[in-house]
Amino acid sequence: MEKLTKIKVEKHSDDGISDDEPQMNYYLPSFEANDLQIPEVADWEVGGTYRLMVEVTMESKSDTGKSVNGNFKIEAYKDVTKKDVKDMDDDEFSDHVKEQRGGSKY
């Protein structure tokens, strides 16, 4: 499985933050989806960790001078959460075998 880059989040207190301070990374980006958009959502547990590979389209971009911000629309996805071998379909098992042998599954 591909190694992911963790997003750094700064800890802070809501007290005393002014608009003049540099913009900090106080929260993780997030998105919402329902089971009509991503059917796997129905089977996932709150607090669980899942891996999605997504294809996005950048809708807008702004440079505030303190940071560059982007807005994205998710166009497509693939659930790449590691499954137990017994729960894999034939294609997933084939990808798993290739990965174990050192080949890329993408």
C-alpha positions in Angstrom: 0.0 0.0 0.0 1.3 3.5 -0.8 2.7 5.5 2.0 0.6 8.6 2.7 1.8 12.1 3.7 0.3 13.1 7.0 -1.2 16.6 7.1 0.3 18.7 9.8 -2.2 20.4 12.2 -1.2 23.1 14.6 -2.6 23.1 18.1 -4.0 26.3 19.3 -6.5 27.9 21.7 -9.3 30.0 20.3 -8.4 32.8 22.7 -6.5 35.8 21.5 -6.2 34.9 17.8 -6.4 38.0 15.6 -6.8 38.4 11.9 -3.3 40.0 11.7 -1.6 36.7 12.7 -0.4 34.4 10.0 -2.9 31.8 8.9 -2.1 28.5 10.6 -3.2 25.0 9.7 -5.6 24.5 12.6 -7.9 21.8 11.0 -7.8 18.9 8.6 -9.6 19.3 5.3 -12.8 17.3 5.2 -15.6 16.3 2.8 -19.1 14.8 3.1 -20.5 11.9 1.1 -23.6 9.8 1.3 -24.1 6.1 0.4 -25.5 7.1 -3.0 -22.2 8.8 -3.9 -19.9 6.3 -2.1 -21.8 3.1 -1.2 -19.1 1.9 1.2 -20.1 4.6 3.6 -23.0 2.5 4.7 -20.7 -0.2 6.0 -18.1 2.0 7.6 -17.9 2.7 11.3 -17.7 6.2 12.9 -14.2 6.7 14.1 -12.8 4.1 11.6 -10.0 4.9 9.2 -10.4 4.2 5.5 -8.3 4.9 2.4 -9.7 6.4 -0.7 -7.9 7.2 -3.9 -9.7 10.2 -5.5 -9.7 12.1 -8.8 -10.4 15.7 -8.2 -11.0 18.8 -10.3 -9.7 22.1 -8.9 -12.6 24.5 -9.0 -10.8 27.6 -7.7 -7.5 28.8 -6.3 -6.7 31.8 -4.2 -3.4 33.2 -2.8 -4.0 35.2 0.4 -0.4 36.1 0.7 -0.3 33.9 3.8 -1.3 30.7 2.1 -2.6 29.3 -1.2 -6.1 27.7 -0.9 -7.8 25.4 -3.4 -11.4 24.2 -3.8 -11.8 20.8 -5.3 -14.7 18.7 -6.6 -14.3 14.9 -6.2 -15.0 13.3 -9.6 -14.2 9.7 -9.0 -12.8 7.4 -6.2 -11.6 4.0 -5.4 -11.7 2.4 -1.9 -8.1 1.2 -1.3 -8.7 0.3 2.3 -6.6 -2.8 3.0 -9.1 -5.8 3.2 -8.6 -9.3 4.6 -7.8 -11.7 1.8 -11.1 -13.6 2.5 -13.1 -10.4 1.8 -11.4 -9.5 -1.5 -13.1 -10.0 -4.9 -11.0 -11.6 -7.7 -9.6 -8.2 -9.0 -8.7 -7.1 -5.5 -7.0 -10.4 -4.8 -5.0 -10.2 -8.1 -3.9 -6.6 -7.2 -3.0 -7.9 -3.7 -0.8 -10.7 -5.1 0.9 -8.3 -7.5 1.6 -5.9 -4.6 3.0 -8.7 -2.5 5.4 -9.7 -5.3 6.7 -6.2 -5.5 4.6 -5.0 -8.5 2.6 -1.8 -8.4 -1.2 -2.2 -8.3 -1.8 1.2 -9.9 
